Amino acid sequence: MTAHLLPPGIEVFERGWLSANNIFHYGKDDVSLVDSGYCAHQKMTLDLVSGAIKKHGLSALNKLVNTHLHSDHCGGNAALAEVFHCEVYIPAAEEAAVKNWDSALLSYDNLGQECPQFSHHHVLVPGEEIVLGRYLWKVLAAPGHDPHSIMLYQADHRILISADALWEEGFGVIFPELWGESGFEEVAQTLDLIEALPIDLVIPGHGAPFSDVAKSLATARSRLDYLASDPDRNARHGAKVLLKYRLLEWRSREMQQVNDWIANTPALISAAKLLNMSMDEFIQWLPRSLVKSGAAKLEGETLVDLA
């Protein structure tokens, strides 16, 4: 475990796949949280933050920062803001969508996910800096997985909060490619940016912090080459991830309800078109593909999650 590489004033709440990691920063004048998890886990997020505040003798959480606005990274925003009255920071490119609460523009309708409405107070502009706890962090653009995503870099301690731009063994689904927008090239550019930084520790959006950045970058580039060489691969992978993510919350669901969700999720409709499948074919293929990969099982007419 690489937690010993974390300097004083930073804790990582490693969550899982339904909720992204939360990074807790605390100092004399600032207490901040980066990313807030999924709405179904908001009580756990509140408990983790409240416990950390109590443990360190702090008064409250005053700042909540989102690397991007996928539901697993900001689903706890509304609950945290209500309890702590903290100021919410979002990527600048998402400001209009949040202000008008455009759930289509914010991807929730498109991906078939949920996120309680929240308000924001400030925006994160690539190239600018922000104080989190005891340290100054630079905001970096990280398009690819999400066109508006940002990362955070602490130069003195050589730490990168990479969100879903780089994991120890890959990166998040390249969603823009599912609906015909550019994403492969943006992922490559973001990996180039990471490679150019002196980094001792990466705190990813999912999974434990890691220090072998070169190995992870090589894995990510290999993965990108594999997906980009045949866009059907990205469409199949993205579709399976979306269903698996939903099933993580459901735990189990009658097949008719699963099929209805697939048929009414725009990103999956786009994936079916990319794969040259009719929706009937796609609805038959997707759950069975998840079962074949070992991520789910069928019990009669019920699809059941396998962790």
N, C-alpha and C positions, 0 to 999 in steps of 0.2 A: 504493500500500500504506500502511496506517495504523499499521504497527508502530512508527513513530517516536513515536506518541502514548503508547506504553507506558512507564510510569515504570521506573526501575531495579528489578531484582528480579523481573520477570515476563517469561516467554517463552511464546509460543503455538506448540504443535506442531500445525500445521494438517494434518489427516489426509485425510478424504474422506467417503464416505457409509457405508461398512461400519463404520468406526471413527470415533467422535466425536472432535472436537478434544481435546487434552490441554493444560491450562494449568499451567505449571510456575512455582512461587513459591519464591523463596529469599531468606533473610536470615540474620542472625547467629545467631538462635536457633531458626529454623524453616525446614524445607524441605518444601513441600507440592505435591501434584498434584491438580488438579481433573479428574475423569473419566479412565477408563483404557482406552477403546477396546473393540474386539470381541475375543473369545477367539482367533479365527483369526490375529489380528495381535499376539498378546501378546509375541512375541519382539521385534517392532519397537518396541512400547511400552517394553519393558525396555531396549532399546538406546538409545532416545531419552532416557529418564530417566538411565540410567547415563552416557551421553555428557555430559548437562548437569551432572550431579554432578561429573564429572571436570573438565570445562571450567572450572567456577567454584570448584574446589578445595574442594568440600563433602565431608562425611563420609558422608551417607546421606539417604534419604527417610524422614521421620518421620510424615507425615500424608497420607492419601489421602481425598479428599472426592468424593462422588457427587452430582451435581445431581438425578438420578433413576436408577431401576434398570432401564431398558431395556438390552438386551444390548450395544448399541453404546457405552454409557457406562460399563459396569462389568464388561465381559468380561475385563479384565486384572487385576481386583482380586486374585484368588487368586494369580496369578503374582507380582505386585508385593509382596503381603504375605509370600509365602514367601521372596522374595529379600531384601527390605529390613526385614521385621518391623515395618512401619509400622502405625500405628493407622488404622482405617477408619471414616469418618463417613458416615452415610446419612440420608436424610430420616426424621424421627421416625415418620411414619405407616407406614413400611415395616418398623419394628423387629420386630414379631411374625412377619411373613412371612419375614424373613431368619433370625431366631432359630430358627424351626421349619423353615426352608428349604422353604417351600411354593411349588413352581415354578408352580403354577396361579395362586396369588394374586400372584406376582411377574411374571406376564404371559408367561413363557417358553413354557409349554404353549399358552396362548391364541394367541400370535402365531407359533407354530411356529418358535421360535428356541432357541438354546442359551446357557447361561452356567454356567461352573464354579462350584461352591458356594464361598462365602467366608463369613467371620465378620465381625462389626462390633464396634466398641468404644465408639462414641459416636453420638449422634443430632443432627441439625440441626433446630432449632426455629425456625420463622418468627418474626421479631422479635428474635431473639438475634443475637449477633455472634461471629465466629470470626477468629482470627489466621491469615493465610496469608502465609508469608514475612515481609515487612517491614510489612504493612498489616493494618488491621482491616476486615473485611467484614461487612456486614449480611445476614442470611439472610431472603429474601423468598419467600412462597408464590407459586407460578406454575402453578396448575391449568389444565387444558385439554387439551393434548397428552397429558399424564399427570396424573391427579388429585393425585399426591403430589409432583410436581416442585417444586424450589426454584430460585431465582436467587440470585446473590451481587452485592452492590453496595458499591463503594468510594467513599465520599462525597468524600474529599479530592481524589482524582484523577478523580472523576466517571466511573467505569468500571462497566459492568454485564456480568457473565457471565450470559448469557441462556439458556444451554442450548438447548432446542428451542422455547422460548416466542416467540422472535423471531429470524429470520434476516434477511439483507439483502433477500431477496425472498420473504418468507413466514414459515412456521412449520412445525413437525412435524405429522404426521397427527393429526387429532382422534380418537384411538382410542376413548375412551369411547362416542362416538356409534355406533360399529360394533356394540356389544352393548346398545344401548338405554339408556345412561346419559347424563346431561347433560354436554356438553362445549363447545358453541358459546358459551353464555353465559359460561362460565369463561374461554375464550380472550379474549372481549371485555373481561372484568374485568382480566385480566392485562395486556392491551394498554393499558388505562386507567392501570394502576399504573405501567407503564413510561413512559407519556407524562407522568406527574406528577413524574418524577425528573429532576433536572438531569444530563444524560449527555453526555459528550464522545466516548466510545468504547464500542462494544458488542463483546464477544467471544462469538460465537454457538457453538452446539454443532457446527455444520457450516459451512464456508466461512470466508473471511478476516474478520478484525475490520473493522468499518466505523464511520464517524462521522456519516453523514447519517441520523440517527435518525428525523427527521420523515418523510423519504421512505420509509424502511422501514416505519414504522408505517402510513402511508397505503396502501402496497402490501399489508400484512398485513390491514388492515381491509377493503380491497376483496376480497381473497381470502376472508376470513371471510364477507362478505356473499354472495359467489358460492356458497360451500359451504352456508351455512345456509338459503339461499332454496330449495334443493332437496336434501334429505338424501341422495337417490340419488347426487348428485355426490360427497359425502364417502365413501359406501360404495364407489363405483367407484374413486375416487382411493386410498383406503386399501388396497383389495385389490391394486391394481397396485403400490403401494409395497411391500407385504409380499412379493409374488412377486419384484419387482426386487431387493429387499434380499437375499433368499435366493439369487437367481441371482448376485449379486455375489460371494458366497462360493463357490457351486458352479462358476461360470464357464460350465459347460455341463451339461446333464442330459437323460437319456432322457425322452421325454414320459410314459411310463408312471410313472416315479418322480415327475415333476412333478405328474401328476394325483393320485397317491396322497397326496402331501404336501398338496395343496389340499384333498382330501376329508377329511383328518384334522386340519386346522388350525381350531380353534374360531372364531377371529375371522373366518375366511373363510366358514365355515358360517353365521355370523351375517350377514355381508355378503350372501350369497346370499339369505337370507330377506328382508333389507331391500329387495333388488332384485326380489323376487318371482320368483326363478329357482329351478328345481329344481337339485340339485347337478350333475346331468349337464349341464344347460344352462350352469351357471356354470363348470364345469371346461372346457367347450368355449370359453367366452367369454374367460376371464381370460388364458391365454397368448396368444391371438390379439390381444387388446386391447393387450398389452404389445408384441407385434410391430408392430402398426399404429401405435403411438406412436413407434416407432423405438428402443425401449429393449432390444429383443432381436430375434433372427431364428431362423427354423426351418431347420435343415439336415437334411433327411430327417425322422427321428423324434427329433431332438435339438433342445432349446431352448438357444440360445447367447446369452450376455450381450453386449450392445453398450454399451461405456462411454460 
